[in-house]
Amino acid sequence: MKISHIEHIGIAVPNLEEAIKYYENVLGLKCYKQEVVADQKVTTAFFKVGDTKIELLEATSPDSTIAKFIEKNGGRGGMHHMAFAVEDGVAEALAEVQEKGVKVIDKAPRKGADGLNIAFLHPKSTEAVLTELCEDPSK
């Protein structure tokens, strides 16, 4: 597997509008895209910092993984996951990490936000950091 860069850092937030205000008004970043990802039960907002994106995630359902993460975190948000861009494709990267004994959440790539193919690795196998592998199918 060849990782080219950190694709994005996913941050769970209890209130997307308030979080966007902080990133724009305090940090001076510009939200360039918001997107509902229905199958993941989230609304996302994206910011660019150099070549890396920040992805804010707000739950759209109380049974979403983001809602459960925020609940476990005392009602506060926080860093949810780290996403790496892989050059050789997500399916190939998944096969490689599984051969090395890594537990995966996704057995096959699926569509994620921002047009990416994605798959998650289980934090029990990744030093407690939920890890996402991403590829841009248009490149």
RAJO-V157476 format. One record per backbone hydrogen bond with DSSP energy under -0.5 kcal/mol. CO is the residue of the C=O (numbers start at 0). NH is the residue of the N-H. If there is no record, write none. Layout:
co:CO nh:NH
co:CO nh:NH
//
This chain:
co:0 nh:2
co:1 nh:3
co:1 nh:86
co:4 nh:6
co:4 nh:84
co:6 nh:52
co:7 nh:82
co:8 nh:54
co:9 nh:79
co:9 nh:80
co:10 nh:56
co:11 nh:77
co:14 nh:18
co:15 nh:19
co:16 nh:20
co:17 nh:21
co:18 nh:22
co:19 nh:23
co:20 nh:24
co:20 nh:25
co:21 nh:25
co:21 nh:26
co:22 nh:28
co:23 nh:27
co:29 nh:31
co:29 nh:47
co:32 nh:45
co:34 nh:36
co:34 nh:43
co:35 nh:37
co:36 nh:39
co:36 nh:40
co:36 nh:41
co:37 nh:40
co:40 nh:59
co:40 nh:60
co:41 nh:36
co:42 nh:57
co:43 nh:34
co:44 nh:55
co:45 nh:31
co:45 nh:32
co:46 nh:53
co:48 nh:51
co:51 nh:48
co:52 nh:8
co:53 nh:46
co:53 nh:55
co:54 nh:10
co:55 nh:44
co:56 nh:12
co:57 nh:42
co:60 nh:63
co:63 nh:67
co:64 nh:68
co:65 nh:69
co:66 nh:70
co:67 nh:71
co:68 nh:72
co:69 nh:74
co:69 nh:75
co:70 nh:73
co:72 nh:75
co:77 nh:11
co:80 nh:9
co:81 nh:131
co:82 nh:6
co:82 nh:7
co:83 nh:133
co:84 nh:3
co:84 nh:4
co:88 nh:92
co:89 nh:93
co:90 nh:94
co:91 nh:95
co:92 nh:96
co:93 nh:97
co:94 nh:98
co:95 nh:99
co:96 nh:101
co:97 nh:100
co:102 nh:121
co:104 nh:106
co:109 nh:117
co:111 nh:114
co:112 nh:115
co:114 nh:136
co:115 nh:111
co:116 nh:134
co:117 nh:109
co:118 nh:132
co:119 nh:104
co:119 nh:105
co:120 nh:130
co:121 nh:124
co:122 nh:125
co:122 nh:127
co:125 nh:128
co:127 nh:129
co:129 nh:81
co:130 nh:120
co:131 nh:83
co:132 nh:118
co:133 nh:85
co:134 nh:116
co:134 nh:136
co:135 nh:138
//
